[in-house]
Amino acid sequence: MALRFGADVSTAETDYGTVLLDERSGDYWELNPSGTLVVKTLLGGGEEGDAVDALVARFDIDRAQATQDVAALVQELRASGLAA
């Protein structure tokens, strides 16, 4: 399922990944390059499987680990209220 951030979430790309700001609480989240790739893929309309494919292609990671990592990131973003 594609991902979208709430209206109260600001993003900024850095040399080290992406920073997310929850403007409601003032909490910051920092995504490393692999997390950034996952989020960009999902925000661009891709599915979780597309994000897994992108991780496997770009980083030295096996498919099972990539699948777990994508699912965990998406779950955490949704549980925190940052994404729907």
N, C-alpha and C positions, 0 to 999 in steps of 0.2 A: 504494500500500500504506500502510495506517495505520502510525503510528509509536508506539513506546513507549520510555520511558527505562528504563535499568537501575535496580535497587534502590539502587545506590550513587550515584545522581544526584539532587541537590537543586536545586530551582528557586526563584527569588524574582523577583517582578515589581517593576520600578522605574518611575520616571517616564520613563525612557529606553528601556525594553524589558524584557528578561528576562535574569537572570544564572543560569547553570548552574554547579553545582559538582560536579566528579568527586571524590567523597569518597575514592576509592582513591588518587588521585595528588595531590590538592589543587589541581588545575588548575581555573581559572575560565574560563568562556566568557561573552561578553556578546552578546546578540542585540539588534539594533536593532528598531524597531517592525515593519518588514516581516518580519524573521526570526521575531519573536514571533507575528505573524499566521499565518505558515506553520506553525509548531510547534503552535499552538493548534488549527488546523484539522486537522492530522494526528493529534494526540493525541485529538481529539474523534471520531476514527473516519473522518475524511475521507481521500480519496485525493489523490495529488499533483495531479491535475487540478482538484480542489476548491480546493486551496491556490493554484494558478495563477489560478483564477477570482476568489478572494478578493483576491489582489494586484492584479489588473487592475481590479477594482471599487473598491478603496480608494485605490490610489496611481496616479500618472500614469506608467504603465509599459505597454509593449506586450506582447502575449501571448508572443511569441518570447523576449523578455528574461525575462519572469516564469517561463517554463518552464525556461530555463537556470538561473535563480537558485534555484528550488525544487529542481531536481535536484542542484545543487552543494551546497546546504545539507544535504539529506538524505544525500548521499554522505559529506560531511564528518562529520556526526553519527554515522553508522554506522562510518566508518573510525576515528574516535577512540574507539569503544567506548561512547559515551554512549547510543546508541539502537540498537534492533533493529528 
